[in-house]
Amino acid sequence: MVSQDWLVREDGKCEAWEEVADNLESPTNQYRLYRFLTDLENILHEIKSDRHRLQAICPLVRRLLISSEWLQGEYLEPDPEIGWSVLTLYDEPDFPLTVQTVAWLPGRVSTIHNHATWGVVALISGEEKNTLWRRTDNNGGIEKVGDLILTPGEIITLMPDAIHHVEALGDEPTISFNLYGETNYEQRFEFDLVNGIAKNF
């Protein structure tokens, strides 16, 4: 299984993370969701840089997915009308994290967007193409930087102003484990290539 981790910067450039050892001690081999969430909360308190947070979080996401096999099948069938589905795995008031699985039907393509927060997407099954963009002005103008195709076992991390869109490749649904920080909705945009504008969503 491929185990590469990637970082997408604000300028649309993609970097391969160097492997970081997971030094967290666990009394058992099982790494459960509640322990993962506690470790995430500690990282958010101790590390203020989004880049360094993402680098610390990636090994934990990989450890969770390897250890907790139930997550591999925890998703909703994609809605045939809109082409995708989202299953929230954990939601608590005043806890600044979104934890979910997302499933896409083959051939479906998202809008071009940013997340206005840091994000981690670990591919569980299928194949997903991420097309990466960067801003050319402050009015919504963007240009394509490149593509990154994710296969199962790979993790892509996104800085808050990273811009991308995703396409589910192949003949089977694409399923991913997604984790996001607290969204600044005033800074979250969809980008309209035809009219060269960005609009909040």
N, C-alpha and C positions, 0 to 999 in steps of 0.2 A: 504494500500500500504506500502511495506517495505521502510524504509528511512535510511538505514545504509550507512555510508560512511567508506571507507577503504583506508589505505595507504600501498603501496608496497615499501619496502625499497630496497637499493642496494644489500643487502644480501638475497633477496627473501622472507624475512619474511613479514607477513601481519599483520597490526595492525588495530583495529577498532578505528576510530576517536571518541573522545568524542564530544557530541553535542555542537556546538558553536553558540551562539545567533547572528542573523543578526541584527546589530544595525543601518544599513544604513537607513536614512530617505528617504521616497519617497512621493511626493505630492499626488499620487494616488495609488490605489491598483495594477495598471498595471505596471509591471516591464519590460520595453522594451529593445530590443537588444542594442540600442544606449547607454542607461543608464548603462547596464551591461558592455559594452566595456569601458566606461568612468571609472566605478568603478574598472575594471580590471587594467586599465592603472595606476590608483592611487595606487593600491596594488603593482604593479611592481616597482613603484618609491619609495614607502615607506618601503617595506619589502624586504630584500635582501636574506633571507634564503628561499630556495626552499620548505623546509618542512613547514615553517610558512606561505608562500604564499599559498600553497595548502590548508592548514587548513582555511585560510581566503576566498579562492575562492569557496570551496565546498558549503557553504550556498547560495552563489550568483547563482551558477549553478542550485541548487534546486529551488530557488526562480524564476529564469527565466523560467524553464520548467513548473512550476506550473502556473505561471502567463500568459505565452505566449503560448496559446494552439496551435497556428499555427505551432509551432516547432514540435509538436507531429507527424504531417503528412508531414513534409518537408524533403523528402529523395528521392533518385533515386532507382528504382527497381534494384536489384543486377544483374550484368552481368552474364548470364548463363555460359559463357566460363570460366571466372576467379572466379566466385562465390561471388563477392562482388562489391560494388559501393561506391563512395565518392561524396558527394555534399558539395561544399564550400559555407558556409553561409556568410562569410565576409573575404575579402582579400584587404589589402591596403599596398602599398609600404612603407617600413620603419616602419611598425607597427608590433612588434615582436610577433604576435599571429596567430595561425591557428584555425579557428572555422569551424566545419563541422559536418555533420551527415554521419554515415557509416552504410551500410546495408549488411548483410551476408546471403547467402542461407543456409538452414538447412544442417548440417553435414559438412560444409566447415571448414577448419583449416588453420590458418595463419602460416607463418614461425615463428621460434623462433627468437626474436629480442629485442633490446632495442630501445629507442626513442631519446637518447642523448639530452633530455630536459625534463622538468617536463610535466606531462600530467594528464588530467582529463577525465574520460569516464563515462557518465551517461546512464544507460540502459533505453530506452524508451519502447521497447517491445521485446518479445522473451526471450530466456534464453541463457546465454553465460558462458562458462567455461574458466577461465583464469588459465593456468598452469604456475607456478612461478619457476624460475631457479636462480642459483647463479654461479658465476665464480669459477673455481677450480684452474686456473692458468692464466697467461697473454697471452697464445697462442690460446685461444678459447675454452678451456675445461670448461664444465659446468655440473652441476648436478641438478636434480629436487628437489625442496623444498616442493612443495605442490600445491593444487588446490583451487580455489575460484570460486564458481558458483554465478553469478550475476542474479538477477531477476529484473523486472521493478521497478524503484524507487531507486535502489541502485547505488552508485557512487564509482568508484575505482580511486584512485589517484596514480600516478607513479613517483618515483624519477628518475632523468635523467639516472642513470645506472641500474635501475630495468630491469630485463629480463623476458619476458613472451611470451606465444603464446595463441591465442584465438581459441575457437571452438564454432560454433553455434549449440546449442542443440535443441531438439524438432522438430516440424513439420512446423514451420513458420519462416520467416526471422527474424533475430535479427537486431534491429535498435538502434543505440546509438548516443548520442550527445557527440562529442569529441572536446577537447580544449587542445592545446599544446603551449608551449613557443617557443622561438627561438632555432631551431635545430643546434647543432654543428655536421655537417655532417661528419667530420673526426672521430667522436666518435660514429657514428651510425652503428650498425652491425646486420647482420643475422648470426646465429650460426648453424653450420653443425655438428650434433651429430655423424654422421658416421665417418667423418674424423677429428673431434675434432678441427675445425678451425672456426675463425670468419672472415667474409668478409664485407667490406663496402657496403652499398646500399643507 
